[in-house]
């Protein structure tokens, strides 16, 4: 009897292939999570926990000139992944771009 099913069951992927190809999606999601956390979530948390201007003025008046500059510079969130000239983003970008190009040319 011929098979009249227009949608045959797809072949199950080889577990070995899943292990070696699954890391690409995991790396992309990891990079996305790190960027969201560093640029959005931590910036919001830092902003919400920051002292008000009145509290800041009272505490800064008691410091020396150099200490005042250091205290004022620490009031803004600086993303951790931008340290080291953004090498983290350059490295992740190279990995994800290389994988995308290899997949595009390989297929």
C-alpha positions, 0 to 999 in steps of 0.5 A, a space after each residue: 500500500 503506497 504512503 499517501 501522507 504528504 508530510 512524512 516524519 522527518 529524520 531524527 538528527 544524529 545525537 553527535 551532530 546535535 552536540 556539535 551544532 547545538 553550540 552555535 545557538 547556545 553561544 548566540 543566546 549567551 551573548 544576547 543574555 550577557 548584553 541585555 544584562 550588562 547594558 539594560 538590566 544592570 544600568 536600570 538597577 544601578 540607576 534605581 540604587 543611585 543616591 539623590 542629588 541632595 544626598 550626593 551634594 551633602 556627601 561630596 562636600 566633605 571630600 577633597 577635590 580629587 575624591 570629589 571627581 572620583 565620586 562623581 565618575 562612579 555615579 554612571 554605570 559603565 558596562 563591564 563588557 566594554 572594559 579592555 577596549 571592548 575585546 569581549 564584543 570583538 571576540 564574540 562577534 568574530 565567533 558568531 560571524 565566522 560561524 554564520 559565514 561558514 554555514 552560509 558558504 557551506 550549504 
